[in-house]
Amino acid sequence: MAADRSLARHVDLMSLQLFVSVCELGSIGRAAEREFIAASAVSKRMSDLEAVFQTPLLERHARGVTLTAAGESLLHHARTIIYGLDKMQAELGEYAKGVRGHVRVHASISAIVQFLPEDLGSFAQAHEHIKIDLEEHLSSEVVRAVQEGAADLGICYLALEQQGLQTRAYRQDQLVLITPRRHPLAGRRAIDFADSLAYDQVGLHSNSSINRLMRQAALRAGQSIRLRIRVTGLDAMCRMIDNGLGVGVMPRRAFEWLHGAGTLACIPLQDDWATRQLQLVARDFSTLPQPARLLVDHLTAGPSRAAAA
């Protein structure tokens, strides 16, 4: 414990900021120019850091500096500390402007299109002084953002048991096959995804959760996906399908919101994987700030509110 207190006394934020600058620029001289400080002063602070940690952090050579293994580790921690301070400053600034809470949410496009507008809208009405920053990302990127602390809360479909994160059930959705009205499959009441593989497909991003499920299903069927075009949004998928470029898979609720863009048919998929559980994701729900916990409580109560309605 005494060693921890000693470290806190001897490592100051300015030295960490200078260390990050030296690492990013690969030169003590260039870091000194960027930070408006004498190169000798920067060099002294780097030497002081190495003395505190009792290990070399930088390898100095004629062209600049490179990191040692210990330096790489310190760079990671220094960036985390500086990011945390920037976050603290931003959030406290929100309090000064009258906002009494701030929650950063990263979510998949399916969650944003299907459920979050209503759920976040009702939350905002009940908690008008809590600000929510919402960003759309692929499910894998949502997981990474939560792991790295860039998001307080994630909403996605991935199975996360091995990710070191906690999850809570949010909503379920049902995937459907979308076709033009005059397509040979349009009259089906329900369909196996394998039956659509004989036709051109309009797909989403290669790393999207839907695309991964489709690839796995095609592999099990011993077939390949005839991908005609890849799009980044569900509205673009509807337009492409409506103009005869293929068939596509999307959540039913998203289609119900978007299908007005054209004359399309919606066929439920019979595959087990077509019913998906949308999860709330956090590093530790019990340690979330109070505004984030309020949002989690609101979102997990959403399905019961919807059923009552």
N, C-alpha and C positions, 0 to 999 in steps of 0.2 A: 504493500500500500504506500509506504514511504517513497519507493522508487517511482510509483505513478505520480505522486505529488511533485516529485523532483522533475519529472519529464514535463509536466504541465507548466512549471516555472521556467524551464530552459528553452522550450520550443515555442516561439511566438508566431503569430499569423503572418507577419510580414516575411519572415524567413521562409515559411511554407509557400507563400505566393511567389517569392523570388525563385525558390526551387522549381516550382511548376514552370515558370517562365524560362529558366535555364534549360529544363528538359524539353520544352516545346520548341525552343529555338536552337538547341544544340550548341549554345555558346554563352559564356558568361558575359562577354562584351555586348552581344546583341540584346541579351536580357537586361543589362544595365541601361542600354539606350531606351528600351521599351518602357522600363519602370522609372526612368529619369533619376538614376542613382549612379554613383561612381562604381566602375567595374571592381575596384579594389574592395569596396564595401560589400558588393555581392559575393566576391570570392571569400571574404572573411566570414560572411554568414554561412556559406556552403561548408567551410571548414568547421565552423561552430556546430552545424548540424551533424557532421560526421563525428565530431568529438562527443556530442550528446548520445548518439546511437552506437558509438564505439565500433563503427564499421565504415569502410569506404562506400560512398553513394555515387560518386562520379569518377570516371576515368578521364583524366585530362590529357589532351594531345594537341598537336600543332593546329589542327583544323577546328578544334572546339572540345566538346565533352560528349561522352556516351555514358549511359546508365549501367551500373552494376546490378546484380540481381536484387540486392538490398535497395538500391535506388528505385528500381521498378516497383517494388512493394511500397516504398514511401510515396512515390508518385500517385499510386492508386488511392492511398489513404488521404494524401494531401488534397487531391481533387474532391474526394468525398466530403472532407471538412469544409472546403471553400464553397462547394455546391450547397451544403447545409446552411452555411452562413448567408449565402445569397437568397436561399429559400426563406430563411428566417426574416431577413430584411424585407423581402417582398410581402410576406404575410403580415408582418407588423405594420407595414405601410398600408395594407388594406384596412386594418383596425383603425388607423388614423383617419381613413376616409369614411369611416362609419360601418364598414363591413366587419362583422364579428366572427367570421369563420371562413375557411378557404379549403376546398376539397378538390384534389386533382384526380380525374377519372380518365382512364384509357379503356376504350371499348371497341369490339368488332363492329363491322358495318351492319351485320344482321341485327345486333342488339340495338344499334342506334336507329335503324329504320323501323324495327318492329315495336319496341317497348319503351325506349328511353324518353322519347318526346313527352308522352303522357306522364310517365313516372317522375321525370325531373321537373316537369311543369308543375305538377301538384306539390312536389317538395318545395319548389321555389315559392309557391304561394303560402305554404305553411311556415317557411323559414326564409323570409325575404332578405335577411341580413347575412346569409351564408352564400358565398360565391362558389360556383362550380365551374371548373375549367375542364371541358370535355374534349378529348382528342380521339379521332378514329384511327385504328391501327389493325393490322392482322393479329390473330389470336396469339401467335408466337411472339410478336413484338409487345403485346399487352403483358404477357408473362414476364418478359425481360424488363419492361419498365417497372413493374412491381418489385421484382427482385433487386433492381438497382436503386430503388427509391425515387425514381422519376415520377411515379404515380402512387397515390395513397391507395387507390382501389382500382382493380381491373375487372372487366366483364367480358368473358370469352367462353369458348366451347372445349378447349383442350382438356384432356385428362391430366391432372397436375399432381398426382400422388407422389411422383418422383422429383418434383420441382422444389421441394422444401417450402411450399406455400400452403396456406390454409384456404379452404373453399367453402362456400355456402350456396345452396341451390337458389337460383333466381327465377328463371322461367323455362318452359319447354317450348320447342317449336317443331314443326313438321315440314320436312322437305318435300317439294313437289316438282314434277317435270312440267316445264312450260313449252308449249308448241303453238305454231300458228293454227287458227281454227280449221284450216283445210288440210292440215297435216294428216298422214295415214294413222298416226297414233292418237289423234285428238278425240276420238270417240270412246276411248277406254275409260272405265270407271276407276280403275287403279292399275298400276303397272310395276313390274320389277325393273330396276335400273338397267339390268343387262339387256332388256328388250329395246332400249333406246340406243344401244351401241352401234347399231347398223346405220345410224344417221349422223350427220354432221352435228357437232356440239358447239355452243357458245359458252366459253368457260370464264371463270374468275381468275384472279391472281394465282400463280402456281403454288404459292405457299398458304393460300387460304384454307380454312378448315373444310369447306365444302369440296374444294378441288382434291384435297387429300383423301376424303371419303370416296369420291368418285374413282380416283386412281386405284385405291385398294379394292373397290368393288369390281372394277374392270379386270384387275389382276386375278381375283378369285374366279371370275368367269372365263379366264383364259383368252381375253380379248383386249383390244386397245381402244382408246378414245380417239375418235376422228375429230380432233379439235380444229375448227374452222377459223375461230377468232377468239382472242382473250380480251376481256374488258375489266375495268377496275371498279365498276359500280353496278348495282342491281337495276337501276333505271336504264343504263346503257344496255344491259343484257336484254331487257324487255324490248327495246327499240330494235336491236339486232335481230331478235327472234321474229318480231313482227314484220321485218323486211326480208324474211326468208333465208337467213344465214345459218339456221340450224335450230336445235332445241337446247334447253338449258335447265339447270337445277337451281332452285332458290327456295327460301322459306315461304310457306303459304301466306303468312300474315304480311310479309313484305310484298308479295305479289298482289294481295288485296289492296294495298295502298298504292301500288304503282301501275297496275295493269291498264288503267284508263288511257295510257299512252297508245294503245293499239287494240286490235281484236285478237285475243290470245286464249288458248285453252289451258286449264290447270288440272293436272292429273296427279293424284296422291301416289307417292312411292310406297310400295309394300315392304321394302327392305327394312330390316331391324335398325340399321344405322340411320334411317331417315328421320327417326324421332330422336331429337338431341336435347341434352340438358345444358342450359346456359348457367354459368357459374359466376358468382362474385368471388374475387381473388384478392387476398391480402397477405402480407408477410405474417401478421399477427393481429387478428381482429380486436383482441383485448387491449392492445396498445395503440390503436388508432386514436387520433385526436377526436375530441367530442363531436365536432361537426361531421366528421367522416362516420362516426358510429351512428349518429342520427340518420345519415343517408342510408347506411346499411340496413338499419331497422325499417326505414321507409320502403326500401326496395324489396326486402324479404317479405313485407306485408302486402306487396303489390298483387301477387296472385290471388290472395283471399279477397282483396278489394275488387279485383276483376270478376271473380266468381260471384260475388254478391251483386255486382252490377248486372 
